[in-house]
Amino acid sequence: MTHPLLNDPRLAPLLALLLPGGAGFPSAAELGLTSRIADDRRLAEAMAGLLDALPPRVGPAEIAAVERARPEVFGPAIVAVYSAYYTHPQVLAVIEAATGYRAAPPQPEGYAMPPFDPAMLAVPAARGSHWRDPRADTTETEPEKRG
């Protein structure tokens, strides 16, 4: 189900202001991130919070004012926008071209790892517990026997 956020005319211009692109990177608006954000409930809620805090006309000064006054609203919205942007295939392709590194998670398809050796756990396992077991008998001593 598409979030009503998709109908907010401020969303695309806001994304263009937050990630304008440049140096080979596309802008957030060019990528059509509005639908991607609106289709993800977590991202949509974060952006809806930011849009609720902004006035009808959005510019850099208004965004900066919300960033200062409402960091609890601004922070999750920026994480939402960056999450949608930096996982987009076109942006990943630019990162790969610029760095020479494959823009993908290193595991499970990435770097070869040696098989796990369970013998590595022998020393810590031999130490035993480092905490008090709450299930153990913890009845208090009688008041007259306390020291």
N, C-alpha and C positions, 0 to 999 in steps of 0.2 A: 504494500500500500504506500502510495506516495504521500509524503508529508506536505501539509498546507504551505510550508515554507517556500515550496517551489513557485507559488503564486505571488510571492513578495517581490515587487519590482526592484527593491534595493539590493537583493542578493547578488546578482551578477556584477553590478558596479562596485559593491563592497569587495567581492573577490578580486576584481581587477585592481582595486586600490591596495589590497593586502599582498597580492602576488602579481605584480605588473609584468613579470617576465624580463627578458634581456639577456645579453651574452649567450645567445643560443637557446635559452630557456623560453618556452611558451608562457604566456600569461595564463592565470587560472581561468579567466573568461574564455580564452581561445580553446581551452580543453573541455569546456562544457561541464565544469565541476558542479554546477548548480543541481543537476539531476542526480549526480552521484552522491552529493551531500544529502539531498532531500530523501533519497531512497534508503539511507542508513539512519536508523532511529537515533543512535548515539550522537552521530555527527550533526544531524538535523536539530536535535534538542540544544546542543551547544551553540549552534549558529542562531537558532531562534532566540536564545537568551541574549546574544549580542545585538541582534536586530531590535529586540524589545527595548534595549537600553539606548539605542541610537535614535536621533530625531529623524523626521521624514526625509530630509536632504542630508546625504552622507558625504563627508569629505575627510581629508586627512586630519583636520583639526578636531572634528567630532569623534573620530576613531581614537585619537590620542587622548581626548578628554575621558572617554570611557575606559581606556587602558589605565589611566591614573586613578579615576574615581571608583571603578568597579573591576578590580583585577580578578575577582572570583568569577566574573562573567567573561571577561576578555580572554583569560588564560585558556579555558576549555575550548573557546571558539577558535583560537589560533592553532591549538593542537588538532582540532577537527579539520581545519583548512589544510594544514601541513600534511596531515595523514592522507587526505584525499589527493593532494597535489603530488607529494613525493612517492606515492605508490602508483601513480598513473604511468602506463607504459611509455608514453612519449617523453616524460620527464626522466624515467629510468634510462631510456636510450640516450638522452643528452648526457646524463651522469656517466654512463659507460663510455661514451665517445670522449668526454673531457678527461676522465681519469684513467681509462684503460682497464678498469676493474669491472667485473661482471656485477651489475646492480641487481643482486638477488640475495636472499638469505643464504648464509654459508652452509646451513644444514637444512634438510637432510641430503641435498644433492651436491653440497659443496665439497669442502676439503676432506681428504681421506683421513680417517682417524684410526689409530690402532685399536684392536679389540680391548674392551675393558678387562683389567686383571683384578679379580676379586681379592687376591692376596694383599692388595694395597689397603684393605680394610682390617687386616689382622691386628695391627697394633692398636688402632682406636677401639676396636671391638673388645680387645683384652682388657682395656682400662675399666670397663663397666660403666654404669650410669654416673653422671655428674650432677644429678638432681635428686631431690627427695621424692620418693614415690608417694603421691597423695593417697594412694589406696592402702598404705601401710597403717598399722595400728598407731594412732596418734592421740590416744587417751591421755589426758593431763594427769600429772601426779597430784596427790592430795595437797591442799594448800599448806599444811604443816610440814610437808617434806620438801617444799621448794626452798631453794637456797639463795 
